[in-house]
Amino acid sequence: MLAVLLAGCESLPFIAPPETDPAVTAYWDVHQQRLSALDAWTLHGRMVLVAGDDGWTATVHWDQDRQSYKLRFIAPLGQGTYELKGDAESVTLLTADNRLLHAGSPEALLQENLGWQIPLASLKYWIRGLPDPAVSAEDLTLDGTGRLSQLQQHGWRVKILRYQDVKGLDLPGKLFLKNEHFQVRLVIQDWQTAI
């Protein structure tokens, strides 16, 4: 996720699922095309991140407009708000104590300042129910209607536990991400799209 991070959607190579049902495969092909066209959205939800015995919860607001993005993480009980903002040229993090920080990538800012190791470049695809086209995908599984159910990329196991209809487009409503150090649960309460 730097220039590629939360940048706008480029044309995606279509990833064929290991399915034999032609109807499921056909829906997956169409579904990928529709999702790849989605390059602007706003979503609101909740996030729980667990690392060993430590946990962190936040409300998440994500505004994406092609190559520009803004993610706000609002911690409960007055613990503060963090705002990650960037585009293809730069990325900044505004901390809860109003420090404005810069780094070469949003992943570096989150790692150095919050201790999070989340592959945001891939998350911008996973959050839409797509595999990251820049990284090989393993164990890609579709549900019975041809939507992404789970996959493994970057050492992360990604499971989409629920979808929701947004203007006729199936978008994830609940995701679970896990690697050997972190677990992340995202519940998306509201999607707003231009499609």
KEDO-56002 format. One line per 8 residues: number of its first residue (from 1); their letters; for each residue x, y, z of C-alpha. Coordinates in steps of 0.5 Angstrom, whole numbers, plus 2048, in hexadecimal, padded with zeros to 3 digits. Layout:
BEGIN
NUM> a> X Y Z; ... $
END
This chain:
BEGIN
1> mlavllag> 800 800 800; 805 806 7FE; 804 808 7F8; 800 802 7F7; 7FD 802 7FE; 7F7 805 7FE; 7F7 808 7F7; 7F2 807 7F2 $
9> ceslpfia> 7F0 801 7EF; 7F4 7FF 7E9; 7F2 7FA 7E4; 7F2 7F3 7E8; 7F4 7ED 7E5; 7EF 7E8 7E6; 7F0 7E2 7EB; 7ED 7DC 7E9 $
17> ppetdpav> 7EA 7D8 7EF; 7EB 7D0 7F0; 7E4 7CF 7EF; 7E1 7CA 7EA; 7DA 7CD 7EA; 7D9 7D1 7E4; 7D4 7D6 7E7; 7D8 7D7 7ED $
25> taywdvhq> 7DE 7D9 7E9; 7DA 7DD 7E4; 7D7 7E1 7EA; 7DE 7E2 7ED; 7E1 7E5 7E6; 7DB 7EA 7E6; 7DC 7EC 7ED; 7E3 7ED 7EC $
33> qrlsalda> 7E2 7F2 7E7; 7DD 7F6 7EB; 7E1 7F6 7F1; 7E7 7F8 7ED; 7E3 7FE 7EA; 7E2 800 7F1; 7E7 806 7F3; 7E4 80A 7F7 $
41> wtlhgrmv> 7E0 809 7FE; 7DF 80B 805; 7DE 805 80A; 7DD 805 812; 7DE 800 816; 7E1 7FD 81C; 7E8 7F9 81D; 7EB 7F5 822 $
49> lvagddgw> 7F2 7F4 822; 7F6 7EE 826; 7FD 7ED 827; 7FF 7E8 82C; 7FB 7EA 833; 7FB 7F1 830; 7F4 7F4 82D; 7F2 7FA 82A $
57> tatvhwdq> 7EB 7FC 827; 7E9 802 823; 7E4 805 81F; 7E6 805 817; 7E4 80B 812; 7E8 809 80B; 7E7 80E 806; 7EA 80C 7FF $
65> drqsyklr> 7EA 811 7F9; 7EE 80D 7F3; 7F5 80E 7F6; 7F3 813 7FC; 7F1 810 802; 7F0 811 809; 7EF 80C 80F; 7ED 80E 816 $
73> fiaplgqg> 7EE 80A 81C; 7EA 80C 822; 7EB 809 828; 7E6 808 82E; 7E6 80C 835; 7E9 812 832; 7F0 80E 830; 7F0 813 82A $
81> tyelkgda> 7F0 813 823; 7F5 811 81E; 7F5 813 816; 7F9 810 811; 7F8 814 80A; 7FC 813 804; 7FC 813 7FC; 801 810 7F7 $
89> esvtllta> 806 815 7F9; 806 816 801; 803 813 807; 802 816 80E; 800 814 815; 7FC 819 81A; 7FD 816 821; 7F8 816 827 $
97> dnrllhag> 7FD 81B 82A; 7FD 820 823; 804 81E 820; 804 81E 819; 809 818 817; 80B 816 810; 80E 80F 80D; 810 80C 807 $
105> speallqe> 809 807 807; 803 807 80C; 805 800 80E; 80B 803 811; 808 809 814; 803 804 818; 808 7FF 81A; 80D 805 81D $
113> nlgwqipl> 807 808 820; 802 803 822; 805 7FD 822; 801 7FA 81C; 803 7F6 817; 7FE 7F6 812; 7FF 7F6 80A; 7FB 7FC 808 $
121> aslkywir> 7FD 7FB 801; 7F9 7F4 801; 7F3 7F6 806; 7F1 7FB 800; 7EF 7F5 7FC; 7ED 7F0 802; 7E8 7F5 804; 7E4 7F5 7FE $
129> glpdpavs> 7E5 7ED 7FD; 7EA 7ED 7F8; 7F1 7EA 7F9; 7F7 7EF 7F8; 7F9 7EE 7F1; 801 7F0 7F3; 801 7E9 7F7; 800 7E2 7F6 $
137> aedltldg> 7FA 7DF 7F9; 7FA 7D9 7FC; 7F4 7D5 7FF; 7EF 7D9 7FB; 7E8 7D7 7FD; 7E1 7D9 7FA; 7DA 7D9 7FD; 7D5 7D5 7FA $
145> tgrlsqlq> 7D3 7DC 7F6; 7DA 7DD 7F3; 7DC 7E2 7F8; 7E3 7E2 7FC; 7E2 7DE 802; 7EA 7DD 804; 7F1 7DE 802; 7F8 7DE 804 $
153> qhgwrvki> 7FD 7E4 802; 803 7E7 805; 803 7E2 80B; 7FB 7E4 80D; 7F5 7E0 80D; 7EF 7E4 80B; 7E8 7E2 80C; 7E2 7E6 80A $
161> lryqdvkg> 7DD 7E3 80F; 7D7 7E8 80C; 7D5 7EC 806; 7D0 7F1 805; 7CC 7F4 7FF; 7CF 7FB 7FD; 7CB 7FE 7F7; 7CA 7F7 7F4 $
169> ldlpgklf> 7D2 7F5 7F6; 7D4 7F0 7FB; 7D9 7F3 7FF; 7DC 7F0 806; 7D9 7F2 80C; 7DD 7EE 811; 7E4 7EC 810; 7E9 7E8 814 $
177> lknehfqv> 7F1 7E8 813; 7F6 7E4 816; 7FE 7E3 816; 803 7E0 81B; 803 7E7 81F; 7FC 7EA 81E; 7F5 7E9 81D; 7F0 7EF 81A $
185> rlviqdwq> 7E9 7EF 81A; 7E5 7F4 816; 7DE 7F5 816; 7DB 7FA 811; 7D5 7FD 813; 7D4 802 80D; 7D7 802 806; 7D5 808 801 $
193> tai> 7D8 807 7FA; 7D7 80B 7F4; 7D5 805 7F0 $
END
